[in-house]
Structure formats: C-alpha cells, structure tokens
C-alpha cells in the first residue's frame, strides 16, 4: 500500500491542511510554530480509526486538542486519507474520510457527523464512486450493485466498524484495509537507555514502538534472525554512513540466576500463559569496531548522533516490515551533523519500501536535500493558525537564482524570509502555493 495524501484540520492551531505525500515528506518552520501539532493531528486521526466506540467519546472530548484559535472554534475535526493498494485489485484507489463535532458546552458534541468511502476503479480516470453515505445511513455493497443498503450507526461508531464484519459485500477488503491503517510516532531524543540490555520482553509483533524505542539491540537481533536480507540492508546503510566502521557485532548474553523467584512461572503453567510480559532468556548488546579504535566498543559509549542515526535506520526497516503505513519523526536533525543528513535521507528512502515518512525540522539544511514538492513550509500569519504550503513549481528556479546570488543555500534563504519582517513574509508568500 502507498499513502498518496492526508488531510487533517481543526485540531489545536491546525486549520484544514492537505499533505501530498512523497516517500519522505518534510514539515519545515521556525521553532514553536505548529509542526508538532500537525504531526499530532495526523496521529490522532489514525488513533481514532483504531479506537473502540467508547474510547472515541474520550477522544472527541479531549480538551487539550480542541481548537482555541478564534477562527477555528466550533469547527469539526476533519481527517481524510487517500491510498493505492494493488492487493485490492479493481478497488485499489481509495479515499476515506470522517468528521466529528468536538465536545462543547451545549453538550451537543462528541458526535461523528460525516464519513465517506470513495473508490476509483480505473487508474486512467479521476472520477471516484461513493460507497458510503453516512448522512443518509446508506452504503453500496460493491460495483455489481447500484442499490444502497441501509445501515444504522450510533454517533460514536464508524461505518467501517460494522461493514468490516460483513462477508457478503464486495468492499469488505477495502473496509478492513482502512481499519488496519497504521501510523507510528518516533520522538525519542535521548537514546542511551534504548541501547542498554532490557530484561523484560513484550509481544514483539504487537509492541512495535516499545521495542524500537526501548530495546534496539533486541529489535536488531529479531531482524537478523527473521529477515537476513533486510538485516544486510541495514548493515550496508550503516557502513555507507560511517565508512570508518569495520564491523557491527551483536553479542548475546544468557540471563542466569540461582534464585527461582527471579523468573516467572514455567511456560507450562497455564496461569501464566496469557501474561503480556516475561523475563528474557537472552540479552543483546551492539558492539562496533572502528578503524579509529583499538578494540570494539559498545554503541552505548558512542555519540548521541551515531545512536540516533542507527535508531532511524532500524525504525525505517522495522516499521515498513510490520505494516506501519506512516512513520512520523520529529526534529530529525537533532544531534546529527548537517553533512550526514543527505546520506541519511537517501538510506531511509531505500529502506522504507512502501511505507511513508513525515519529518519535522527547523533546520535549513533539510530543504536542499529533498525535492520541492516534498517540502511543506510553515507560513507566518497574524491569526495564530499554523499553515503549511509548498513552493510553487514555477518559482523553484527563481528561488535558486536569488539564493545563489545572495551566497545562500535555498534553505538558508527561506529561513531568512521566515525569520524576517512583513516585507520578508510578503516575498515568501509569492513563492508559495495558495
């Protein structure tokens, strides 16, 4: 599956915003503008899809997320996603959206008011056919029927909750694919503890974030044993980014104890079969041999930037291989030298397969390493609303010419305009899409 675009809006200070997604898409702005809120708004939409009806009431009533900007007050949260999934065959091009009213003082909120499923069965056509009319309480079972069936929907229930249980309709696989859309947010800035041996084990397939953020050596060992080809891709990427590395070694340590109480009951004890955790039988550490060192050292003793780069590579592989459609990474440049950013982005792009990554950054360097249509720039305004726009295609050459004339990179020039006065804001606006 490939995500093509995402629309979210009316969340904190985020107005309705559409991102056309590349393999890697960047949100770039000065500090404290709204990048994190936009990432959170997207993650909120995916969480809403995966939640129970009861939990959706809590989400629709979350005071910290309700817009407080005057021009956004009273507007409904909006979420829409468009994707292409070849496994759905003639139903592969899908648009799905929902909208709800935030909880309010009149107690009339916390209600889902809109939901749609649209499918384009012809890749040569831009025309989408509607298969769900929530406002009318109707859905269309498939292409072979032009008639709509009735469906009764409580105000906190999405239609996909019910339609996914139908086996006699043609769009069941489409609905289940929507239900399984998955995003993950990766924001760890200090990773020292994540490379330390961690004795508790969760179910790996259901705890993606836990393992990648809290036990990187365990995650890497899992990858090495389950998918040697992807593990080799990881090694190749690391050696490309760090030519001085001669070898990366995973060392295994067996956890021993003479005290039986240090361990949970045997796996044969039925009373412990369903426990979500257990003590690991083995612990792992990553050692790196560098041409500049006389012996291998634990990665725990290496720089924060090195640990962060390796973490990002593992996230890219592990997320792509575990059904994560969208990976969000905040402030990717943290602790990483600007000269490493280009190679890192190229490596991530190769490792993501069909997954998509959205990055946030307040660094001018990121701009020069991505295509203009993959970069959304936070535009200043006097209303307190966070707006993100791309550079107009017919203005790219102008920006290159002017920034070169000033002896600046494109990123440095744009950030000068972002940090400037009203005249600078006006100049920047001429370069950006409406």
PEPEGI-V383808 format. One record per pair of residues at least 24 apart in sequence whose C-alpha atoms are under 6 Angstrom apart, sorted by the first residue. I is the first residue (numbers start at 0). J is the second residue. If there is no record, write none. Layout:
I_J + I_J
This chain:
0_83 + 0_84 + 1_82 + 1_83 + 1_353 + 2_82 + 3_81 + 3_82 + 4_80 + 4_81 + 5_79 + 5_80 + 6_78 + 6_79 + 7_77 + 7_78 + 8_76 + 8_77 + 9_76 + 10_64 + 10_65 + 10_66 + 11_64 + 11_65 + 11_66 + 12_384 + 12_385 + 13_385 + 21_373 + 22_355 + 23_356 + 23_357 + 24_357 + 24_373 + 24_374 + 25_357 + 25_358 + 25_359 + 25_374 + 26_359 + 26_375 + 27_359 + 27_360 + 27_361 + 27_376 + 28_361 + 28_376 + 28_377 + 29_361 + 33_385 + 52_155 + 52_156 + 56_109 + 59_101 + 59_109 + 60_102 + 75_99 + 75_100 + 89_120 + 90_120 + 92_118 + 92_119 + 93_117 + 93_118 + 110_154 + 110_155 + 111_154 + 111_155 + 140_168 + 140_169 + 141_169 + 141_170 + 181_323 + 181_324 + 182_323 + 182_324 + 182_325 + 182_326 + 183_326 + 184_327 + 185_327 + 185_328 + 186_328 + 186_329 + 194_299 + 196_282 + 198_278 + 198_279 + 199_277 + 199_278 + 199_279 + 200_276 + 200_277 + 200_279 + 201_275 + 201_276 + 216_283 + 216_284 + 236_346 + 243_289 + 243_290 + 244_288 + 244_289 + 245_288 + 245_289 + 246_287 + 246_288 + 247_286 + 247_287 + 248_285 + 248_286 + 249_284 + 249_285 + 250_283 + 250_284 + 251_282 + 251_283 + 252_281 + 252_282 + 253_281 + 254_280 + 254_281 + 304_334 + 304_335 + 315_350 + 315_351 + 316_350 + 319_351 + 319_354 + 324_354 + 325_354 + 325_355 + 325_356 + 326_356 + 327_356 + 327_357 + 327_358 + 328_358 + 329_358 + 329_359 + 330_359 + 330_360 + 341_368 + 363_410 + 363_411 + 364_410 + 366_410 + 388_432 + 389_431 + 389_432 + 390_430 + 390_431 + 390_432 + 391_430 + 391_431 + 391_432 + 394_430
